[in-house]
Structures are given as structure tokens and as C-alpha cells.
Amino acid sequence: MSTPSNTPPSIITEAATFIGIDYHKKYSVWHAVDAAGSDLGKGRIGHHSPHDFTTLVKRWPNPADKAG
């Protein structure tokens, strides 16, 4: 039986995109930056369209998908 490791999972940050979202009553405001802190975009999403959140996240590739 193996024991759990105390090592946190590795995080791929070279190509990471960080998206901050402020949730408000009727809409949310988002701001995306890359690992270097460069601005990738800002915007507002109405809560009447949850599909817009999915579209937002899919705008940038997930570097973990390429990790093997």
C-alpha cells in the first residue's frame, strides 16, 4: 500500500492563463492575464447566458492538456 505524497501537484505556468471573475447580481466582470502578467482581455458577461462563461474559458488553451 502506498502512502499519499505531501508534494503538491505541479502547476504548468509557462502558458497558463489566469482569469479573475467578479460575480455581481446580474452580470460578472472578468479580466484575463498570462503567466507574465500581460493583459489578455477584460469584459462583462450577463448571467442570462451561462454559455458565455464556457466560451470565455475556451478562448485560451489549457497547458495541462499538452502535459503528458
N, CA, C and O atoms as a MOPAC input file, in Angstrom:
PM7 MOZYME 1SCF
protein

 N      0.84600 1    -1.18300 1     0.00000 1
 C      0.00000 1     0.00000 1     0.00000 1
 C      0.88300 1     1.23500 1     0.00000 1
 O      1.81200 1     1.33600 1     0.80100 1
 N      0.60100 1     2.17200 1    -0.89200 1
 C      1.40500 1     3.38800 1    -0.97000 1
 C      0.82800 1     4.45500 1    -0.05400 1
 O     -0.36700 1     4.47700 1     0.24300 1
 N      1.71600 1     5.33500 1     0.38000 1
 C      1.27500 1     6.42800 1     1.23800 1
 C      1.11400 1     7.67700 1     0.39400 1
 O      1.84900 1     7.86400 1    -0.57600 1
 N      0.16600 1     8.53600 1     0.74500 1
 C     -0.03600 1     9.75000 1    -0.03800 1
 C      1.17700 1    10.67500 1     0.07000 1
 O      1.79700 1    10.78500 1     1.12800 1
 N      1.49400 1    11.31900 1    -1.00900 1
 C      2.62000 1    12.24400 1    -1.04900 1
 C      2.17700 1    13.61900 1    -0.56200 1
 O      1.05200 1    14.04800 1    -0.81400 1
 N      3.06900 1    14.29300 1     0.12900 1
 C      2.78300 1    15.65100 1     0.57600 1
 C      3.20000 1    16.67600 1    -0.46300 1
 O      3.08300 1    17.87900 1    -0.23000 1
 N      3.68600 1    16.21100 1    -1.61100 1
 C      4.10400 1    17.10500 1    -2.67900 1
 C      2.88100 1    17.62500 1    -3.41600 1
 O      2.06500 1    16.84100 1    -3.89800 1
 N      2.74900 1    18.95200 1    -3.50800 1
 C      1.58600 1    19.48700 1    -4.23400 1
 C      1.69200 1    19.14700 1    -5.71300 1
 O      2.79500 1    18.96100 1    -6.22600 1
 N      0.55400 1    19.06300 1    -6.40800 1
 C      0.60200 1    18.78100 1    -7.84600 1
 C      1.33700 1    19.89600 1    -8.57400 1
 O      1.24200 1    21.06500 1    -8.20000 1
 N      2.06600 1    19.52300 1    -9.61100 1
 C      2.78500 1    20.55400 1   -10.36600 1
 C      1.79200 1    21.40100 1   -11.15900 1
 O      0.78300 1    20.90200 1   -11.65600 1
 N      2.09500 1    22.65600 1   -11.26100 1
 C      1.25100 1    23.58600 1   -11.99900 1
 C      2.06100 1    24.10400 1   -13.17400 1
 O      3.15800 1    24.63500 1   -12.99800 1
 N      1.52400 1    23.94800 1   -14.35600 1
 C      2.20200 1    24.42200 1   -15.55200 1
 C      1.86300 1    25.89800 1   -15.70600 1
 O      0.71200 1    26.25800 1   -15.95600 1
 N      2.87400 1    26.75100 1   -15.55500 1
 C      2.59700 1    28.18000 1   -15.60000 1
 C      3.15500 1    28.87300 1   -16.82900 1
 O      2.81100 1    30.02600 1   -17.08600 1
 N      4.01900 1    28.19600 1   -17.60600 1
 C      4.61500 1    28.86700 1   -18.76600 1
 C      3.57200 1    29.40100 1   -19.71900 1
 O      3.72200 1    30.50600 1   -20.24000 1
 N      2.52500 1    28.64500 1   -19.95700 1
 C      1.49600 1    29.04500 1   -20.91400 1
 C      0.14600 1    29.21300 1   -20.22700 1
 O     -0.90000 1    29.19000 1   -20.87600 1
 N      0.17800 1    29.38300 1   -18.91000 1
 C     -1.07200 1    29.45700 1   -18.15500 1
 C     -1.78900 1    30.78200 1   -18.38900 1
 O     -1.16800 1    31.82100 1   -18.61700 1
 N     -3.08800 1    30.71100 1   -18.32500 1
 C     -3.93200 1    31.90000 1   -18.37300 1
 C     -4.69800 1    31.95600 1   -17.06200 1
 O     -5.28700 1    30.96200 1   -16.63700 1
 N     -4.68900 1    33.10700 1   -16.42900 1
 C     -5.39700 1    33.29300 1   -15.17600 1
 C     -6.56500 1    34.23600 1   -15.43100 1
 O     -6.39100 1    35.32200 1   -15.98400 1
 N     -7.75400 1    33.81100 1   -15.02300 1
 C     -8.95300 1    34.60500 1   -15.25700 1
 C     -9.58300 1    34.94100 1   -13.91200 1
 O    -10.01300 1    34.05500 1   -13.17300 1
 N     -9.62900 1    36.23000 1   -13.60700 1
 C    -10.30100 1    36.69500 1   -12.39900 1
 C    -11.72500 1    37.08800 1   -12.75500 1
 O    -11.96200 1    37.76800 1   -13.75400 1
 N    -12.66700 1    36.65600 1   -11.93200 1
 C    -14.06900 1    36.95500 1   -12.20600 1
 C    -14.71200 1    37.54000 1   -10.95100 1
 O    -14.65200 1    36.93400 1    -9.88100 1
 N    -15.32000 1    38.70600 1   -11.07900 1
 C    -16.10400 1    39.31400 1   -10.00800 1
 C    -17.57300 1    39.06500 1   -10.32000 1
 O    -18.10300 1    39.55400 1   -11.31800 1
 N    -18.22100 1    38.29600 1    -9.44900 1
 C    -19.63000 1    37.97300 1    -9.66300 1
 C    -20.50800 1    39.05600 1    -9.04100 1
 O    -20.35600 1    39.39700 1    -7.86800 1
 N    -21.41000 1    39.58000 1    -9.82900 1
 C    -22.36400 1    40.57700 1    -9.35400 1
 C    -23.76800 1    39.98900 1    -9.48000 1
 O    -23.92900 1    38.84800 1    -9.91200 1
 N    -24.74600 1    40.73800 1    -9.11700 1
 C    -26.11800 1    40.23000 1    -9.10400 1
 C    -26.63000 1    39.83800 1   -10.48700 1
 O    -27.23800 1    38.77800 1   -10.63700 1
 N    -26.39400 1    40.67400 1   -11.50100 1
 C    -26.94200 1    40.41000 1   -12.83000 1
 C    -25.87900 1    40.10200 1   -13.88400 1
 O    -26.20900 1    39.63700 1   -14.97600 1
 N    -24.63200 1    40.35100 1   -13.57300 1
 C    -23.55500 1    40.12800 1   -14.53400 1
 C    -22.25000 1    39.86600 1   -13.77700 1
 O    -22.17200 1    40.05800 1   -12.56400 1
 N    -21.24500 1    39.42900 1   -14.50600 1
 C    -19.91200 1    39.24600 1   -13.94700 1
 C    -18.90800 1    39.99100 1   -14.80500 1
 O    -19.09400 1    40.13700 1   -16.01300 1
 N    -17.85300 1    40.45600 1   -14.17800 1
 C    -16.77600 1    41.15200 1   -14.85700 1
 C    -15.55000 1    40.26400 1   -14.78300 1
 O    -15.23700 1    39.72900 1   -13.71900 1
 N    -14.84700 1    40.09700 1   -15.90600 1
 C    -13.67500 1    39.22700 1   -15.92400 1
 C    -12.45800 1    39.98000 1   -16.44900 1
 O    -12.56900 1    40.97500 1   -17.16600 1
 N    -11.27800 1    39.46000 1   -16.05600 1
 C    -10.00500 1    40.00500 1   -16.52700 1
 C     -9.04300 1    38.83000 1   -16.63200 1
 O     -8.82200 1    38.11700 1   -15.65300 1
 N     -8.47500 1    38.62600 1   -17.80400 1
 C     -7.54800 1    37.51500 1   -18.03600 1
 C     -6.13100 1    38.04500 1   -18.22700 1
 O     -5.91900 1    39.05600 1   -18.89700 1
 N     -5.15900 1    37.34300 1   -17.62400 1
 C     -3.74400 1    37.66700 1   -17.78500 1
 C     -2.97600 1    36.37300 1   -18.01300 1
 O     -3.43300 1    35.29600 1   -17.63100 1
 N     -1.80100 1    36.48500 1   -18.64200 1
 C     -0.96300 1    35.29900 1   -18.80800 1
 C     -0.00900 1    35.19700 1   -17.61800 1
 O     -0.06700 1    36.01400 1   -16.69900 1
 N      0.87000 1    34.18800 1   -17.63700 1
 C      1.77300 1    33.93300 1   -16.52200 1
 C      2.72100 1    35.09700 1   -16.26500 1
 O      3.18800 1    35.27100 1   -15.13900 1
 N      3.01300 1    35.89300 1   -17.28400 1
 C      3.89700 1    37.04600 1   -17.13000 1
 C      3.13600 1    38.28300 1   -16.65600 1
 O      3.74500 1    39.31800 1   -16.38600 1
 N      1.82500 1    38.18300 1   -16.55200 1
 C      1.01200 1    39.30600 1   -16.11500 1
 C      0.52600 1    40.20200 1   -17.23600 1
 O     -0.06100 1    41.25400 1   -16.98600 1
 N      0.76900 1    39.79100 1   -18.47100 1
 C      0.29900 1    40.58600 1   -19.61100 1
 C     -1.21400 1    40.48700 1   -19.74200 1
 O     -1.79400 1    39.41400 1   -19.58000 1
 N     -1.83600 1    41.60100 1   -20.03200 1
 C     -3.28600 1    41.68000 1   -20.17500 1
 C     -3.73600 1    40.91900 1   -21.42300 1
 O     -3.26200 1    41.18600 1   -22.52700 1
 N     -4.65300 1    39.97100 1   -21.23700 1
 C     -5.19800 1    39.21000 1   -22.36400 1
 C     -6.61500 1    39.63400 1   -22.71100 1
 O     -7.13400 1    39.26900 1   -23.76500 1
 N     -7.23000 1    40.39000 1   -21.84500 1
 C     -8.57500 1    40.86400 1   -22.13500 1
 C     -9.38700 1    41.10300 1   -20.88200 1
 O     -9.07500 1    40.59100 1   -19.80800 1
 N    -10.43400 1    41.88900 1   -21.04000 1
 C    -11.37300 1    42.21000 1   -19.96300 1
 C    -12.76100 1    42.22300 1   -20.56600 1
 O    -12.92300 1    42.44500 1   -21.76600 1
 N    -13.75400 1    41.98900 1   -19.74400 1
 C    -15.10200 1    42.05300 1   -20.27500 1
 C    -16.16100 1    41.86100 1   -19.21800 1
 O    -15.88100 1    41.78800 1   -18.02200 1
 N    -17.38100 1    41.78100 1   -19.69600 1
 C    -18.55300 1    41.64200 1   -18.83500 1
 C    -19.44600 1    40.56300 1   -19.44000 1
 O    -19.64200 1    40.51600 1   -20.65500 1
 N    -19.97400 1    39.71600 1   -18.59800 1
 C    -20.83500 1    38.61800 1   -19.04400 1
 C    -22.13500 1    38.66600 1   -18.25200 1
 O    -22.12600 1    38.69500 1   -17.02200 1
 N    -23.24900 1    38.67300 1   -18.97100 1
 C    -24.55700 1    38.62800 1   -18.32100 1
 C    -24.84700 1    37.22200 1   -17.82300 1
 O    -24.47700 1    36.24400 1   -18.47200 1
 N    -25.50100 1    37.11300 1   -16.68500 1
 C    -25.80000 1    35.79700 1   -16.11100 1
 C    -26.90000 1    35.06100 1   -16.85800 1
 O    -27.13000 1    33.87900 1   -16.60400 1
 N    -27.57400 1    35.72900 1   -17.76200 1
 C    -28.63300 1    35.07500 1   -18.53900 1
 C    -28.04700 1    34.12700 1   -19.59700 1
 O    -28.78300 1    33.38000 1   -20.24300 1
 N    -26.71300 1    34.16400 1   -19.76700 1
 C    -26.08000 1    33.34000 1   -20.79300 1
 C    -24.88400 1    32.56100 1   -20.23700 1
 O    -23.73800 1    32.96300 1   -20.44300 1
 N    -25.13800 1    31.45400 1   -19.53700 1
 C    -24.04400 1    30.65400 1   -18.98200 1
 C    -23.07400 1    30.14900 1   -20.05600 1
 O    -21.90500 1    29.88900 1   -19.77200 1
 N    -23.56900 1    30.01200 1   -21.28700 1
 C    -22.71600 1    29.56700 1   -22.38800 1
 C    -21.54500 1    30.53500 1   -22.60100 1
 O    -20.46900 1    30.12300 1   -23.03400 1
 N    -21.75600 1    31.80200 1   -22.30100 1
 C    -20.68800 1    32.79100 1   -22.46100 1
 C    -19.50000 1    32.50300 1   -21.54800 1
 O    -18.36200 1    32.79400 1   -21.91600 1
 N    -19.74200 1    31.93400 1   -20.35900 1
 C    -18.64200 1    31.56700 1   -19.46400 1
 C    -17.79800 1    30.46100 1   -20.09200 1
 O    -16.56800 1    30.50500 1   -20.03800 1
 N    -18.45500 1    29.48100 1   -20.67900 1
 C    -17.74500 1    28.38900 1   -21.34500 1
 C    -16.92400 1    28.92000 1   -22.51000 1
 O    -15.76400 1    28.54500 1   -22.68200 1
 N    -17.51700 1    29.77800 1   -23.29300 1
 C    -16.81200 1    30.38100 1   -24.43200 1
 C    -15.59800 1    31.17200 1   -23.94800 1
 O    -14.53400 1    31.11500 1   -24.56500 1
 N    -15.75100 1    31.89800 1   -22.86300 1
 C    -14.64400 1    32.67600 1   -22.30400 1
 C    -13.46400 1    31.77500 1   -21.94600 1
 O    -12.33200 1    32.05200 1   -22.34200 1
 N    -13.71300 1    30.72900 1   -21.21800 1
 C    -12.65000 1    29.83500 1   -20.76300 1
 C    -11.97600 1    29.11700 1   -21.93600 1
 O    -10.77100 1    28.87000 1   -21.89700 1
 N    -12.72900 1    28.78900 1   -22.95700 1
 C    -12.16700 1    28.08100 1   -24.10700 1
 C    -11.37000 1    28.98700 1   -25.04900 1
 O    -10.77100 1    28.50000 1   -26.00800 1
 N    -11.35500 1    30.29500 1   -24.78900 1
 C    -10.58700 1    31.21400 1   -25.64100 1
 C     -9.09200 1    30.94700 1   -25.56400 1
 O     -8.36200 1    31.19800 1   -26.52300 1
 N     -8.63700 1    30.43600 1   -24.42300 1
 C     -7.20600 1    30.19600 1   -24.22600 1
 C     -6.98400 1    28.71200 1   -23.98700 1
 O     -7.76800 1    28.08000 1   -23.27900 1
 N     -5.92200 1    28.14000 1   -24.56700 1
 C     -5.66900 1    26.70600 1   -24.42500 1
 C     -5.29100 1    26.35400 1   -22.98300 1
 O     -4.76500 1    27.18700 1   -22.24400 1
 N     -5.56100 1    25.13900 1   -22.60800 1
 C     -5.19400 1    24.62900 1   -21.28700 1
 C     -3.84900 1    23.91700 1   -21.41000 1
 O     -3.77700 1    22.86900 1   -22.05100 1
 N     -2.77200 1    24.45800 1   -20.80900 1
 C     -1.47100 1    23.82300 1   -20.95700 1
 C     -1.42600 1    22.42300 1   -20.36200 1
 O     -0.57700 1    21.62200 1   -20.75200 1
 N     -2.30500 1    22.11300 1   -19.44100 1
 C     -2.33900 1    20.77200 1   -18.85400 1
 C     -2.77400 1    19.73600 1   -19.87200 1
 O     -2.43600 1    18.56000 1   -19.74100 1
 N     -3.52700 1    20.16100 1   -20.89900 1
 C     -3.93000 1    19.23300 1   -21.96000 1
 C     -2.73600 1    18.73200 1   -22.76100 1
 O     -2.77100 1    17.64000 1   -23.32700 1
 N     -1.67600 1    19.54200 1   -22.80200 1
 C     -0.48300 1    19.16900 1   -23.55300 1
 C      0.52100 1    18.40100 1   -22.70900 1
 O      1.42700 1    17.76500 1   -23.24800 1
 N      0.36800 1    18.45600 1   -21.37700 1
 C      1.29900 1    17.73600 1   -20.48100 1
 C      1.04400 1    16.25000 1   -20.62600 1
 O     -0.08800 1    15.80300 1   -20.80700 1
 N      2.07900 1    15.53500 1   -20.54700 1
 C      1.85000 1    14.13700 1   -20.78300 1
 C      2.32900 1    13.25300 1   -19.76600 1
 O      2.17700 1    12.03700 1   -19.88400 1

